[in-house]
Amino acid sequence: MLVLTGCANIQNLMAKPPFEEVEEAPLAVENEVAPVAEEPAEVASAPPETSGALGTTVASLGDVAQPGFWLKTPLVNTERPGRVQLENGTSVQVQLLPLDAASGAGSEISLSAMRGLGLSLTDLASLEVFAL
């Protein structure tokens, strides 16, 4: 009897097709990407920091008591690293400092930067100013 019961199960299995076609439902995405929030208005409207040529200025000797390599100039609004270059190609790296002056006003350069450029203390140097 055991054998006959087993044969009946085998016949039932053989009568069914080996694979039933099942219609698949679309997969649900559980980890959807959230929409990107917009930047706050004050961040989005801030001008990007630029590097490169900022312009030309005429510089005279600044405060000799202030050490370091710096240029106070109306070409920048915030303190930042930079470089100044003479027409002959001589250049030095400086810290660019904002100068509260009307546009078109000259700049002030440190004693160390003037020496690095090979200028005398009384020179009025025409400098190309670059932001780094």
C-alpha positions, 0 to 999 in steps of 0.5 A, spaced: 500 500 500 505 504 501 508 503 494 501 505 491 500 511 495 507 513 492 505 512 485 499 516 486 503 522 488 508 521 482 502 521 477 500 527 480 506 530 479 507 528 472 500 530 470 502 538 472 506 542 468 513 543 470 513 550 471 507 554 472 507 561 469 506 566 474 504 574 472 510 578 476 507 584 480 512 590 479 517 591 484 516 596 490 522 600 491 523 601 498 529 606 498 527 611 494 531 617 493 529 623 497 528 630 493 534 634 494 533 640 498 534 647 495 540 651 498 538 657 503 537 663 499 543 667 502 548 661 500 545 660 493 546 668 492 553 668 495 558 670 489 563 664 488 570 665 490 574 666 484 582 665 483 586 669 478 587 676 476 583 681 480 586 687 476 592 692 476 593 697 482 599 702 484 602 701 490 606 705 495 609 703 502 604 701 507 605 701 515 612 699 516 611 696 523 606 691 520 610 685 519 609 680 513 608 679 506 601 683 504 598 688 500 592 692 502 588 693 496 581 695 494 581 689 489 578 685 495 573 685 500 575 679 504 582 677 506 585 671 502 592 669 499 594 672 493 600 674 489 603 680 486 607 681 479 611 687 476 611 688 469 618 685 468 615 678 471 618 678 478 612 676 483 611 675 490 606 671 494 602 676 499 596 676 503 591 680 500 587 685 505 581 689 503 583 697 503 577 701 505 578 706 500 574 709 494 575 705 487 581 707 483 585 709 490 592 706 490 594 700 494 599 699 500 604 694 500 608 691 506 616 693 506 617 685 506 613 684 499 617 691 496 624 688 498 622 681 495 620 685 488 626 689 488 623 695 489 626 701 493 622 704 499 619 710 495 617 707 489 610 707 486 609 700 483 604 698 478 602 691 480 598 686 477 594 682 483 592 675 483 588 671 488 590 664 489 
